[in-house]
Amino acid sequence: MSPLRVLELYSGIGGMHCGLAESAVPAEVVAAVDVNTTANQVYKYNFPDTPLWTKTIEGISLKEFDDLAFDMLLMSPPCQPFTRIGLQGDVTDPRARSFLYILDILPRENLVTALLRCGYRYQEFLLSPTCLGIPNSRLRYFLIAKLQKEEFSFQVTNQLLEDFPTCFGLVSSSTTHSSSRNVNADLDLKSTLSDPPRDPKQDTSFLYKLETPEELERKQSQDNDSSIRTLDEFLEKNIGDINQYFLPSRSLLRYALILDIVQPSSRRSTCFTKGYGHYVEGTGSVLQTATDVEISSAYEALETVTEEEKLAKLSTLKMRYFTPREIANLHGFPPQFGFPEKTTTKQCYRLLGNSLNVHIVAKLITVLLQSH
Ligand SMILES: C[S@@+](CC[C@H](N)C(=O)[O-])C[C@H]1O[C@@H](n2cnc3c(N)ncnc32)[C@H](O)[C@@H]1O
């Protein structure tokens, strides 16, 4: 079989390209397209032989698309512009919430309608890396499609699958079970739009951090789930300038109560977004490196002590950000994947925050191309 000709749109740093390579399907990326020049530098650095077009998708003519004679299209368009950060005030208004929901759902409806009109069969998924045993929540919508005349190796359904299908059948009951657990662990994404905002002053059920007993219990049950690997497998052994990753005093003082703290032995971490390392709230977990210190002792009676004492107590945990390489590891980027030297740490976080889980893409490509 001659290699598939693949077009990669919204290519970013090439998460899809890495997924394609991991799937081991004989394929060649005939063009990658993205407007972001920083992302493109990273892409070029890792895939120097792939033709890379720095232009908008809408600026590509039909003839240019046709001339590429591609067999497969891989794309991850930008998410809707509402994430946990930036809109928290607005989404408290139910009207804004429903409007955002419609914005979210519309492109999907359009996509599905267009696919059906063009004679494609498709399957939709809601998947997080946790379903592959990776200790990171990153719940994302995925869709795979192929022409009607080509059968899928599993029975497609109009349900959103929350796990990978098994060959020649639907999702097995055990995987369905595990995925619902995993998806529950990922509710941070969905709850932003559906839960009323919490007012810690009115709610007495918070523990020492702004964490309810239910949240704590959920985190503990994730940490006890031995089907998920521990974070230490993804950590760098030798970090050059580690000091740049420790949380600065002002962040500790200001955001101590809302940090999501994990340890190397944890089997979970929250979704790393593009603001990671810069904004604190809701952008991703931080790593407690002093593992012999109890979080509860560092947080005990924090509100009764001076700022200086508060800082001293919190500093005992030695909390740091995950490095870009560690996030790349959790996203499944291969060890040889790198960033050009001039890329700043902030740019790396931003680009990785926009990217996706390579292992999920690899597996979906395999599922897509499997035949009876
Ligand atoms: C969700 S990210 C894709 C990430 C990519 N899969 C990766 O692994 O890094 C979306 C990308 O679309 C690009 N983009 C957004 N609008 C675009 C447009 N109109 N034309 C081309 N690229 C666009 C952004 O620069 C961004 O890199």
The ligand as an ORCA input file, in Angstrom:
! r2SCAN-3c Opt
* xyz 0 1
  C      -6.101     23.706     19.215
  S      -4.690     24.368     18.441
  C      -4.091     23.001     17.545
  C      -2.975     22.362     18.205
  C      -2.235     21.331     17.436
  N      -2.982     20.145     17.129
  C      -1.014     20.973     18.246
  O      -0.760     19.823     18.480
  O      -0.323     21.897     18.676
  C      -5.369     25.349     17.177
  C      -4.352     25.949     16.210
  O      -5.083     26.571     15.156
  C      -4.376     27.705     14.721
  N      -5.358     28.534     14.027
  C      -6.422     29.176     14.583
  N      -7.153     29.758     13.617
  C      -6.545     29.474     12.449
  C      -6.845     29.781     11.091
  N      -7.916     30.493     10.796
  N      -6.016     29.329     10.131
  C      -4.940     28.594     10.442
  N      -4.596     28.254     11.709
  C      -5.401     28.697     12.695
  C      -3.786     28.283     15.991
  O      -2.652     29.055     15.700
  C      -3.458     27.015     16.799
  O      -2.126     26.645     16.611
*
